[in-house]
């Protein structure tokens, strides 16, 4: 018997299939560009990570680990649309997991997934639009400061915080908010479909709920955490691969490019305002 005949009679060696891979994309923080000192979630910062999340061979799914109180509706939509486009192009299922909070824009991101899971104590929902600020006209008058502002265009100074509110400006703002809210509602209806179980007057009121309550309302599909659900879906040997970018070195305030001087007081004050705005978004949900 020649060697080729011998090879034909040898038993075939069975190779084990490699375990499936689930790429985990973390979407954590306030959505939008917060400013010079604090970075938010936006498409510019997430685009490459989203692309990488869908490029892995033997990809079983992409998991979104969401922990966000919301923020910019535009950036929420842009990130969500990019995820959906790649999911459909690559034919890969997307599964979202709400951590502490997936509210407002954070819930918009969750709706980019085919399924949504939450912890029973997660905060979910807040399908609405909010605009908040401060007014200082009486304070300026009290300390003897005169407000001077000149515009080309009679509505250019709409909602100026240093003058009394004008009813027409408030109505204009509410009209804009209503238009954005309609887009948010349409997106949730399109993504959740007949899984929604609550009344629309409640679901779209801006109210938020725990994960357990959200399950009853059809805002999520189940309760559980990422590793547990993925192992139940793909087996105990599933590989969970976190997609992340390079770590950025955080310099103390006052130490910018070529600057080794004492911290700029104006910059420090600006950073504190940014931090307070971010803190306020989380605080709305008791976090």
KEGU-457598 format. One record per residue (C-alpha): residue number from 1; x, y, z; residue in one letter. Coordinates in Angstrom, 2 decimals. Layout:
N
+------+---------+---------+---------+------+
! zaro !       u !       v !       w ! tiza !
+------+---------+---------+---------+------+
!  NUM !       X !       Y !       Z !    A !
...
+------+---------+---------+---------+------+
***
This chain:
287
+------+---------+---------+---------+------+
! zaro !       u !       v !       w ! tiza !
+------+---------+---------+---------+------+
!    1 !    0.00 !    0.00 !    0.00 !    X !
!    2 !    1.52 !    3.33 !   -1.03 !    X !
!    3 !    1.50 !    6.32 !    1.32 !    X !
!    4 !   -1.43 !    7.99 !   -0.44 !    X !
!    5 !   -3.58 !    4.90 !    0.01 !    X !
!    6 !   -2.51 !    4.80 !    3.66 !    X !
!    7 !   -3.57 !    8.41 !    4.19 !    X !
!    8 !   -7.00 !    7.64 !    2.78 !    X !
!    9 !   -7.53 !    4.94 !    5.38 !    X !
!   10 !   -6.46 !    7.04 !    8.40 !    X !
!   11 !   -9.32 !    8.33 !   10.60 !    X !
!   12 !  -10.18 !   11.98 !   10.04 !    X !
!   13 !   -9.12 !   14.30 !   12.85 !    X !
!   14 !  -11.95 !   16.44 !   14.09 !    X !
!   15 !  -11.14 !   20.06 !   14.84 !    X !
!   16 !  -13.20 !   21.85 !   17.44 !    X !
!   17 !  -15.07 !   24.91 !   16.33 !    X !
!   18 !  -13.60 !   28.02 !   18.00 !    X !
!   19 !  -15.93 !   29.66 !   20.52 !    X !
!   20 !  -18.08 !   32.51 !   19.25 !    X !
!   21 !  -16.99 !   36.07 !   19.89 !    X !
!   22 !  -19.18 !   38.84 !   21.29 !    X !
!   23 !  -17.69 !   42.32 !   21.01 !    X !
!   24 !  -18.64 !   44.62 !   23.88 !    X !
!   25 !  -18.95 !   48.32 !   23.08 !    X !
!   26 !  -19.17 !   50.54 !   26.16 !    X !
!   27 !  -21.32 !   53.66 !   25.77 !    X !
!   28 !  -20.87 !   55.43 !   29.08 !    X !
!   29 !  -21.26 !   59.09 !   30.01 !    X !
!   30 !  -23.15 !   62.17 !   28.93 !    X !
!   31 !  -23.94 !   62.27 !   25.20 !    X !
!   32 !  -22.56 !   65.21 !   23.22 !    X !
!   33 !  -19.49 !   67.42 !   23.40 !    X !
!   34 !  -19.44 !   68.75 !   26.95 !    X !
!   35 !  -16.67 !   71.25 !   26.44 !    X !
!   36 !  -12.96 !   71.85 !   26.64 !    X !
!   37 !  -12.31 !   69.96 !   29.86 !    X !
!   38 !  -14.86 !   67.15 !   29.87 !    X !
!   39 !  -15.52 !   64.87 !   26.92 !    X !
!   40 !  -18.89 !   63.38 !   26.15 !    X !
!   41 !  -20.11 !   60.56 !   23.94 !    X !
!   42 !  -20.44 !   61.62 !   20.31 !    X !
!   43 !  -20.10 !   60.05 !   16.88 !    X !
!   44 !  -16.63 !   61.57 !   16.35 !    X !
!   45 !  -15.28 !   59.81 !   19.45 !    X !
!   46 !  -17.14 !   56.52 !   18.85 !    X !
!   47 !  -17.06 !   56.00 !   15.07 !    X !
!   48 !  -13.82 !   54.00 !   14.94 !    X !
!   49 !  -14.81 !   51.89 !   17.95 !    X !
!   50 !  -18.18 !   51.10 !   16.38 !    X !
!   51 !  -16.48 !   50.08 !   13.12 !    X !
!   52 !  -14.06 !   47.81 !   15.03 !    X !
!   53 !  -16.92 !   46.21 !   16.94 !    X !
!   54 !  -18.37 !   44.80 !   13.70 !    X !
!   55 !  -15.13 !   43.66 !   12.03 !    X !
!   56 !  -14.22 !   40.59 !   14.11 !    X !
!   57 !  -14.41 !   37.16 !   12.39 !    X !
!   58 !  -16.84 !   34.57 !   13.85 !    X !
!   59 !  -18.78 !   37.40 !   15.44 !    X !
!   60 !  -21.83 !   36.14 !   17.30 !    X !
!   61 !  -23.18 !   39.55 !   18.36 !    X !
!   62 !  -22.27 !   43.06 !   19.39 !    X !
!   63 !  -23.23 !   43.94 !   22.97 !    X !
!   64 !  -23.80 !   47.56 !   23.98 !    X !
!   65 !  -23.00 !   48.23 !   27.65 !    X !
!   66 !  -24.90 !   51.47 !   28.25 !    X !
!   67 !  -24.58 !   53.76 !   31.24 !    X !
!   68 !  -25.79 !   57.21 !   30.21 !    X !
!   69 !  -28.25 !   59.82 !   31.51 !    X !
!   70 !  -28.66 !   61.23 !   28.01 !    X !
!   71 !  -27.59 !   64.50 !   26.44 !    X !
!   72 !  -27.59 !   65.61 !   22.81 !    X !
!   73 !  -30.48 !   64.17 !   20.74 !    X !
!   74 !  -28.48 !   64.68 !   17.55 !    X !
!   75 !  -25.45 !   62.72 !   18.76 !    X !
!   76 !  -27.74 !   60.02 !   20.18 !    X !
!   77 !  -29.32 !   59.62 !   16.74 !    X !
!   78 !  -25.99 !   59.69 !   14.89 !    X !
!   79 !  -24.46 !   56.98 !   17.09 !    X !
!   80 !  -27.63 !   54.87 !   16.93 !    X !
!   81 !  -27.86 !   55.19 !   13.14 !    X !
!   82 !  -24.22 !   54.15 !   12.68 !    X !
!   83 !  -24.75 !   51.06 !   14.83 !    X !
!   84 !  -27.90 !   50.10 !   12.92 !    X !
!   85 !  -26.25 !   50.61 !    9.52 !    X !
!   86 !  -23.36 !   48.28 !   10.39 !    X !
!   87 !  -25.63 !   45.73 !   12.07 !    X !
!   88 !  -27.70 !   45.44 !    8.90 !    X !
!   89 !  -24.69 !   45.49 !    6.57 !    X !
!   90 !  -22.84 !   42.76 !    8.50 !    X !
!   91 !  -26.02 !   40.90 !    9.51 !    X !
!   92 !  -24.90 !   40.83 !   13.14 !    X !
!   93 !  -27.40 !   41.00 !   16.03 !    X !
!   94 !  -26.99 !   43.84 !   18.54 !    X !
!   95 !  -27.98 !   43.41 !   22.17 !    X !
!   96 !  -28.06 !   46.31 !   24.64 !    X !
!   97 !  -27.54 !   46.13 !   28.40 !    X !
!   98 !  -28.59 !   49.00 !   30.66 !    X !
!   99 !  -26.31 !   49.39 !   33.65 !    X !
!  100 !  -27.06 !   52.14 !   36.21 !    X !
!  101 !  -29.05 !   54.22 !   33.77 !    X !
!  102 !  -30.17 !   54.17 !   30.11 !    X !
!  103 !  -32.39 !   57.23 !   30.09 !    X !
!  104 !  -33.29 !   59.90 !   27.56 !    X !
!  105 !  -30.51 !   59.77 !   24.95 !    X !
!  106 !  -29.15 !   56.71 !   26.76 !    X !
!  107 !  -32.40 !   54.89 !   26.00 !    X !
!  108 !  -32.19 !   56.13 !   22.40 !    X !
!  109 !  -28.83 !   54.31 !   22.17 !    X !
!  110 !  -30.38 !   51.17 !   23.67 !    X !
!  111 !  -33.10 !   51.23 !   21.01 !    X !
!  112 !  -30.41 !   50.84 !   18.35 !    X !
!  113 !  -30.16 !   47.22 !   19.55 !    X !
!  114 !  -32.38 !   44.32 !   18.50 !    X !
!  115 !  -32.92 !   43.38 !   22.15 !    X !
!  116 !  -32.58 !   45.35 !   25.40 !    X !
!  117 !  -31.80 !   43.93 !   28.83 !    X !
!  118 !  -31.55 !   45.74 !   32.15 !    X !
!  119 !  -30.79 !   45.07 !   35.79 !    X !
!  120 !  -33.95 !   45.09 !   37.88 !    X !
!  121 !  -32.73 !   48.31 !   39.55 !    X !
!  122 !  -31.51 !   50.06 !   36.38 !    X !
!  123 !  -33.13 !   53.39 !   35.51 !    X !
!  124 !  -34.74 !   53.22 !   32.07 !    X !
!  125 !  -36.87 !   55.56 !   29.97 !    X !
!  126 !  -37.18 !   59.34 !   30.22 !    X !
!  127 !  -38.43 !   59.58 !   26.63 !    X !
!  128 !  -38.70 !   63.35 !   26.49 !    X !
!  129 !  -36.80 !   66.56 !   25.85 !    X !
!  130 !  -35.53 !   69.01 !   28.45 !    X !
!  131 !  -33.87 !   72.41 !   28.39 !    X !
!  132 !  -32.65 !   73.99 !   31.61 !    X !
!  133 !  -30.81 !   77.14 !   32.55 !    X !
!  134 !  -30.71 !   80.12 !   34.90 !    X !
!  135 !  -31.92 !   83.71 !   34.79 !    X !
!  136 !  -30.01 !   86.63 !   36.30 !    X !
!  137 !  -31.85 !   89.89 !   35.40 !    X !
!  138 !  -32.66 !   90.90 !   38.99 !    X !
!  139 !  -29.14 !   90.11 !   40.17 !    X !
!  140 !  -27.63 !   92.36 !   37.50 !    X !
!  141 !  -29.98 !   95.18 !   38.44 !    X !
!  142 !  -29.17 !   94.76 !   42.14 !    X !
!  143 !  -25.42 !   95.02 !   41.66 !    X !
!  144 !  -25.65 !   97.87 !   39.16 !    X !
!  145 !  -24.67 !   96.03 !   35.99 !    X !
!  146 !  -26.23 !   97.15 !   32.72 !    X !
!  147 !  -26.82 !   94.46 !   30.10 !    X !
!  148 !  -25.78 !   95.59 !   26.60 !    X !
!  149 !  -26.53 !   93.40 !   23.61 !    X !
!  150 !  -26.85 !   94.23 !   19.92 !    X !
!  151 !  -28.15 !   91.85 !   17.26 !    X !
!  152 !  -28.96 !   91.67 !   13.57 !    X !
!  153 !  -32.13 !   89.62 !   13.62 !    X !
!  154 !  -34.84 !   90.27 !   16.19 !    X !
!  155 !  -34.85 !   86.71 !   17.58 !    X !
!  156 !  -31.07 !   86.35 !   17.79 !    X !
!  157 !  -31.00 !   86.92 !   21.56 !    X !
!  158 !  -33.82 !   84.49 !   22.31 !    X !
!  159 !  -33.74 !   83.12 !   25.88 !    X !
!  160 !  -30.92 !   85.43 !   26.97 !    X !
!  161 !  -30.36 !   84.47 !   30.65 !    X !
!  162 !  -29.53 !   88.07 !   31.58 !    X !
!  163 !  -32.97 !   89.46 !   30.78 !    X !
!  164 !  -36.51 !   88.54 !   31.77 !    X !
!  165 !  -38.14 !   85.69 !   29.87 !    X !
!  166 !  -40.22 !   86.66 !   26.84 !    X !
!  167 !  -43.36 !   84.50 !   26.38 !    X !
!  168 !  -42.83 !   84.32 !   22.61 !    X !
!  169 !  -39.32 !   82.93 !   23.17 !    X !
!  170 !  -40.62 !   80.23 !   25.51 !    X !
!  171 !  -43.29 !   79.22 !   23.01 !    X !
!  172 !  -40.68 !   79.01 !   20.26 !    X !
!  173 !  -38.48 !   76.79 !   22.45 !    X !
!  174 !  -41.42 !   74.50 !   23.27 !    X !
!  175 !  -42.17 !   74.17 !   19.56 !    X !
!  176 !  -38.60 !   73.06 !   18.88 !    X !
!  177 !  -38.68 !   70.65 !   21.81 !    X !
!  178 !  -41.96 !   69.20 !   20.56 !    X !
!  179 !  -40.46 !   68.53 !   17.14 !    X !
!  180 !  -37.44 !   66.74 !   18.68 !    X !
!  181 !  -39.74 !   64.79 !   21.01 !    X !
!  182 !  -41.82 !   63.61 !   18.03 !    X !
!  183 !  -38.65 !   62.26 !   16.40 !    X !
!  184 !  -37.70 !   60.45 !   19.61 !    X !
!  185 !  -41.16 !   58.87 !   19.88 !    X !
!  186 !  -41.11 !   57.79 !   16.23 !    X !
!  187 !  -37.74 !   56.11 !   16.74 !    X !
!  188 !  -38.89 !   54.20 !   19.83 !    X !
!  189 !  -42.07 !   53.08 !   18.03 !    X !
!  190 !  -40.08 !   51.93 !   15.00 !    X !
!  191 !  -37.50 !   50.00 !   17.04 !    X !
!  192 !  -39.75 !   48.51 !   19.74 !    X !
!  193 !  -42.91 !   48.00 !   17.68 !    X !
!  194 !  -45.62 !   45.90 !   19.28 !    X !
!  195 !  -43.34 !   45.03 !   22.20 !    X !
!  196 !  -44.45 !   48.30 !   23.82 !    X !
!  197 !  -47.19 !   47.50 !   26.33 !    X !
!  198 !  -47.86 !   50.74 !   28.17 !    X !
!  199 !  -50.01 !   53.70 !   27.17 !    X !
!  200 !  -48.16 !   56.18 !   24.98 !    X !
!  201 !  -49.23 !   59.03 !   27.25 !    X !
!  202 !  -47.21 !   57.34 !   30.00 !    X !
!  203 !  -44.35 !   55.93 !   27.94 !    X !
!  204 !  -43.58 !   59.25 !   26.24 !    X !
!  205 !  -44.23 !   61.54 !   29.21 !    X !
!  206 !  -40.54 !   61.83 !   30.13 !    X !
!  207 !  -41.05 !   59.57 !   33.15 !    X !
!  208 !  -38.46 !   56.93 !   33.98 !    X !
!  209 !  -38.74 !   53.51 !   35.62 !    X !
!  210 !  -36.72 !   50.71 !   37.18 !    X !
!  211 !  -35.65 !   47.81 !   34.98 !    X !
!  212 !  -38.38 !   45.60 !   36.41 !    X !
!  213 !  -41.05 !   48.22 !   35.66 !    X !
!  214 !  -39.58 !   48.84 !   32.19 !    X !
!  215 !  -39.95 !   45.12 !   31.43 !    X !
!  216 !  -43.67 !   45.30 !   32.25 !    X !
!  217 !  -44.01 !   48.30 !   29.93 !    X !
!  218 !  -42.14 !   46.63 !   27.07 !    X !
!  219 !  -39.26 !   49.10 !   27.12 !    X !
!  220 !  -36.82 !   46.21 !   27.69 !    X !
!  221 !  -36.94 !   42.53 !   26.72 !    X !
!  222 !  -35.58 !   40.94 !   29.89 !    X !
!  223 !  -33.64 !   41.28 !   33.12 !    X !
!  224 !  -30.03 !   40.21 !   33.45 !    X !
!  225 !  -26.43 !   41.32 !   33.09 !    X !
!  226 !  -24.23 !   41.07 !   30.03 !    X !
!  227 !  -22.05 !   38.05 !   30.90 !    X !
!  228 !  -24.99 !   36.01 !   32.16 !    X !
!  229 !  -27.14 !   36.62 !   29.09 !    X !
!  230 !  -24.31 !   36.11 !   26.60 !    X !
!  231 !  -23.27 !   32.80 !   28.18 !    X !
!  232 !  -26.86 !   31.60 !   28.14 !    X !
!  233 !  -27.14 !   32.60 !   24.46 !    X !
!  234 !  -23.76 !   31.44 !   23.09 !    X !
!  235 !  -22.45 !   28.95 !   25.66 !    X !
!  236 !  -20.04 !   29.09 !   28.57 !    X !
!  237 !  -17.00 !   29.40 !   26.31 !    X !
!  238 !  -18.15 !   32.55 !   24.55 !    X !
!  239 !  -15.39 !   35.15 !   24.26 !    X !
!  240 !  -16.40 !   38.63 !   25.46 !    X !
!  241 !  -14.05 !   41.12 !   23.83 !    X !
!  242 !  -14.19 !   44.72 !   25.02 !    X !
!  243 !  -13.67 !   47.26 !   22.24 !    X !
!  244 !  -11.89 !   50.29 !   23.64 !    X !
!  245 !   -9.60 !   53.05 !   22.47 !    X !
!  246 !   -6.24 !   54.32 !   23.67 !    X !
!  247 !   -6.11 !   55.71 !   27.17 !    X !
!  248 !   -5.76 !   59.47 !   27.37 !    X !
!  249 !   -3.45 !   61.08 !   29.88 !    X !
!  250 !   -5.42 !   63.50 !   32.04 !    X !
!  251 !   -3.40 !   66.56 !   32.93 !    X !
!  252 !   -4.28 !   68.77 !   35.90 !    X !
!  253 !   -5.95 !   72.08 !   35.17 !    X !
!  254 !   -3.50 !   74.71 !   34.07 !    X !
!  255 !   -1.10 !   72.31 !   32.36 !    X !
!  256 !   -1.93 !   72.47 !   28.68 !    X !
!  257 !    0.28 !   72.38 !   25.61 !    X !
!  258 !    3.36 !   74.43 !   26.43 !    X !
!  259 !    1.84 !   75.78 !   29.64 !    X !
!  260 !    3.56 !   75.25 !   32.97 !    X !
!  261 !    2.14 !   78.25 !   34.78 !    X !
!  262 !   -0.40 !   78.52 !   37.59 !    X !
!  263 !   -3.92 !   77.39 !   36.67 !    X !
!  264 !   -6.00 !   79.91 !   34.74 !    X !
!  265 !   -8.82 !   80.95 !   37.08 !    X !
!  266 !  -11.24 !   81.44 !   34.19 !    X !
!  267 !  -10.45 !   78.00 !   32.82 !    X !
!  268 !  -10.84 !   76.44 !   36.26 !    X !
!  269 !  -14.22 !   78.12 !   36.70 !    X !
!  270 !  -15.31 !   76.90 !   33.26 !    X !
!  271 !  -14.29 !   73.35 !   34.15 !    X !
!  272 !  -16.30 !   73.54 !   37.36 !    X !
!  273 !  -19.38 !   74.67 !   35.44 !    X !
!  274 !  -18.98 !   71.77 !   33.01 !    X !
!  275 !  -18.65 !   69.34 !   35.92 !    X !
!  276 !  -21.76 !   70.80 !   37.58 !    X !
!  277 !  -23.78 !   70.44 !   34.35 !    X !
!  278 !  -22.72 !   66.81 !   33.99 !    X !
!  279 !  -23.46 !   66.13 !   37.66 !    X !
!  280 !  -26.93 !   67.64 !   37.26 !    X !
!  281 !  -27.78 !   65.20 !   34.45 !    X !
!  282 !  -26.87 !   62.18 !   36.58 !    X !
!  283 !  -28.60 !   63.62 !   39.66 !    X !
!  284 !  -31.97 !   63.67 !   37.90 !    X !
!  285 !  -31.97 !   59.89 !   38.23 !    X !
!  286 !  -30.79 !   59.76 !   41.85 !    X !
!  287 !  -27.21 !   58.86 !   40.85 !    X !
+------+---------+---------+---------+------+
***
